[in-house]
């Protein structure tokens, strides 16, 4: 991680340190800067470090640009990554992962209003979709995330160049439908637990608390109580929730059992005590799911199970589920409602007005 240092020899002046693509530590004097400018410089230095680790070509503190002149996607993609990291620090790593592939395939495409550019973008997207789903073997969910990153970055770049053009229709036209959310069944979760006994307690904690992966990574042991867990939103401490609000989630018997197993029995799986394990849970869960013979689902699916189970099986009031899930809008919680054929009969079966 890059770091900002306040110079002792020159009051009010700052210096930034980072590592380049060769791993060599670099430093640069920034002089007197506002906090906003310092944040931008730090975000750019972190971008350089992450880019070097992921194999991107770096020159100084700038990603290499194509030889030809003119506005191209690569030039705007870098600034988008910096802006995104400042606005959503918890999701910066995911954005960088998307950008590795997007810059590789779309980096040299021009952002100009012309039929040639329009055709280039359409053809490039068709090739990209074919490569990612075919050769790379990524899921529709991954492709959808990359598409959203591409759309968002272009949404910032294109308006700077033109008010309206056929190119905007070409770029924003071919929508990628969001894949259907797979909600695990209890027997599928049991099979996944059995396939990976070492990490079974981690999967059980996720399905019983509904915590997002970012919330799990930021969770501190002191926030885990005997009967509940506190999920804090504290930007000053570098801890933020997606909804921007803190919440308390009571712990079920299964969650308490999982907590004890994670903390006291096996430190290898301790997502509360071992920061080194962060970032490996998704891949580990994927391997366990495949070994268990479960066709679909990701680590985030444990959160979907938690919410869906409260809504559909336990029939808890939506406002209650909304608070437990940390949704800022109740419409998000309502997406988890499943209406089955027998629900209508079940709703009327015990309906009585006169008590007869």
N, C-alpha and C positions, 0 to 999 in steps of 0.2 A: 504494500500500500504506500502511495505517495504521502508525504507529510509536509506541513507548513511549519516553519520555524521563525520565531520572532527574534530578530537580530539584537544581540546585547550591545554590540559596538555602535549601532546606529539606531537610536530610538525611533520607533514608528515604522521601521523598514522590515520587510519580510523576505524570507528565502524559501524556495521549494526544493524538495529532494525527491527523486524517483529513480527507477531502474529502467535502462533502455533494453532493446531487444537482445543484447549480448549479456544482460544481467549486471552490467556495470552501473554503479550508482552515479547519478548525475545530479547537479545542483544548479540553480539559477536564481540570481537576485531579482526580486520583484519590486523593490522600492516601496514607496508608500502607496497602498491600495485600499479601496473600500472592501468591506466584508463580501459584498456581492462579487467583486472582481477576484478576490482571493478564492471564493468558492468555485468560480468558473475555472481558474487556473488549476486548482486542486482536482476538479473533475476531469480536466483535460489530461493532466498528468496520470491520473488513475486509468483513463482511457488508453493512454499510450502503454502502460504496463499490462493491462488486460489484453490489448491488441497484440503485444509482443508475445505473451504467453500463448495466444491462440493462433500464432503464425501469420499475423497480418504484417505487411511490409511497412515499416515505420522509418521516417526520415526526421531526425530531431524530435520535435513534438507534434509533427503533422504526418498523417497518413499519406502515402505516395499518391499523387494525382496522375491521371493519364496524360500522355504526351500531347494529345490534341487540345486546342483551346476551346473555350465555350463552357456553358453551364452543363455539368453532368451530375448524375445522381450521387456519385462518390463524394463530391464536394459538400453536398448538403447533408449526407448521411452522418458524417463525423460531427457536425454541429448539432444534429438531432440527438446523437448519443450523449453529448455533453449536457444538452438541455434536459433530456430524459433523466439522466443520473441525478441532476439537481432537484427535479420535481418528484421523482420516484426512486430514491436510493435503494430501497429493498428489492426493486425489480430490475435494477441496472444490469445485473449479471445475465438475466434472461434476455434482455434487449440486446446485449452484446453478442450472445449466442446466436440470436436471429440474424444480426447484422453480418456476422462472419459469412453466412451463406448468401445473404441479399447483396452485399457489396461484391462478392465474387461473381454473381450472375448478372447484376444490374448496374454495377458501378460505372461502367463506361457509357451507359445510355444517356442521351442528351435530354434535357428538360426544355424542349422547344416545341412550339406549335407548328407541326407539319405532318403531312400524311405519312412521310417516311418514319418520323418519330413515333407516330401512333401505331403503325404496323410493327415497328421494332419492339415496342413495349408489349403488345399483344402476343407476338411470337415468343418473346423472352419469357413471358409468364407461362405460356403453354409448355415450353421446354422445362422451365423450372418445376412446374407441377409434376411433369412426367418423371423428371430425375429424382425429385424428393420422395414421391410415392413409390416409384419403381426401383431405381438403383439403390437409393439410400435407405429405402424401407421405413420411412417415418410414418407415423400415424396421421390420420386426418386432423386430429386435435393439434398436433405439432404444426402441420401445414397451415391450419387456421390461425395459430398464433403468429406465425411468420407473415402471413398475409395482413393481419391487423397491424403489425409493426411497419410493413411496407406502406400500407395505406396512410398510417398516421404520419410517417416521415414525409411522404409525398404531399400530404395535406398541408404541411408547413412550408414545403419548398415551392410547390407549384404556384400558389397565390402570389408569391414574391416575383414571379416571372410573367404572369399573365392573369387576366381576370377570368377569361373563359376560353376554351379551345376544345377541338375534338379530342386532343390528347387527354384532357381531364376525363372525358367519357371513357376513353380507352383504358386508362389506368384504374379508374374507380368503378368501371362497369362490370368486369368479370368477377363477381362476388364469389367468395368461397363460403358455402353454408356451414354454420357452426355445427359440429358433430353432436349427435344425441348424447346426452349425459347417461353414462352407464351407472346404474345403482347396484351395488353388490347385494347379493342375497346372503343371509346368514351362513348357509352351508358353504358358499364360496369363500367367505372370510375364514371359516373354520379350516378349510382345505389349505388356504394360504398360510395360516398359522402353523399347520402341521408340516408344510413344505419347508419352513424356515423357523425351527423352534428357537434359535438364538435371538432372532429379532421379532418373534411373535408378540412379545409384550409391547414393542413399539407400535406395531400395527393395531393392537388392541387399544392402546392409549389414543391413537388417532381416531378410531371409529367410535370411541366413547366420549370424546371431548369436542370433535369437529374443528380442531385447530388447523389453520393453514400452515403450509410448510414454513413460510417466513416467520410465522408466530412461534413455531416449534424451535426454529433456529435461534430466535431472540429470547426464548424463555429462560429465566434464571431460577435456580433451585429455591431461592428464598420466596418466590411467588407461588410455590406449590404447597398448599396447606394440607391439613388432614382431610378436610371434607370438600375443598374447592381449589380451583386454580385461578389466579388473577392474570388476565391478559391485558397488559398496559399499553397505552398510547402516549409515549413521551418523546417527542421529536428532539428535545434538547439532549436526551440520553441516547439518541440514535435508534430509538425503538418506536415504530409506527405500525398501526393496524390499517388495513385497507379502508375501513369505514371512518377512520380518524377518531374513534372513540374507544375507551377502555371497557372491559366487561369482565364479569365473574361467571365462571362455569362450575356448578356443583359437580362433584365426582361421584359417579355411580360405584357400586361394589366392584365391578369389573375394572373400572378406571383406577380405583385405589389399589387393586391387586397388581395391575400393570405398573403403576407408579412404584410400588415396593420392589417388584422384580427388577425394574430398570435401575433404580437408585442403589439398592442394597445387594442384589444377587449377582448382577452381571454388568460390570462397568464398560465392557466392550460395546454394549448397546445403549449406553447412557447418553441420550440426546440432551440431557440436562448438564452433564458433567464433562463431556468429551467433545470440544469444538472441532476436533480433527475429523469426526464422523459426519460433519455437516456437508451436504451436497451429494452424499452417496446413498441416501435413503431411497430416492426414486429408482435408481438402477437396481438396488438390492430388492426392492419391492417388485419390480418388473420380473426379475429372475424367479422370485418366489411364486409369483402369479402364474408364470409360464410352467414352472415345475408342477404346480398344483393342477394344471389342466384347465385353468380359468381363461377363457378366450379374450375377454376385454377388461379394461379398467386400469387406472393409474393410482399412484399414492394419494392424489387429491380426491380420488373416489371414496376414500374413507370419510372425508368430510361430507360428501354427498350422501353417503349412507347414514351418517349421524342425523342430518337434517331431514332426509326422507323418512327415516324411521320414526322420528318425533312427530312428523306431520301425518303420515299415512297409517302407521301401525298404532302408535300411542295416542294419536288424535289430539295432540296438545294445541292450545290456541295459537294462531299464527303470530300474534304479537310477542308471545313468550318465546317461540322458536326463533323469531327475528332477533331478539336480544341475545339469546344463547349463541346464535350463529354469527352475530356481529354484522348483520346486514344493515346498511344505512336506509334502505327502502324495503317496505313490506312486499312490494311487487317482486323483488328478487326471491323472497321466501316462497311466494305463491307459485313460482316456476316448478317447485318440487312436488306440487300436488299431483297425484295420479288418480284419475277417475276410472274405476273398473266397473264392469257390468253389474256386479252384485252390490255396488255402493248405493244405488237408488233403492233397492229392496231393503237393504240394511238400514237406510235412513228413515224409512217409513215403518219398519217392523214394530218398533216400540213406541210409535207416535200415538199418544192418548190425550184427549182433551177433557173428557168427562169422568175419567177414572174407572170406566166399566171393565 
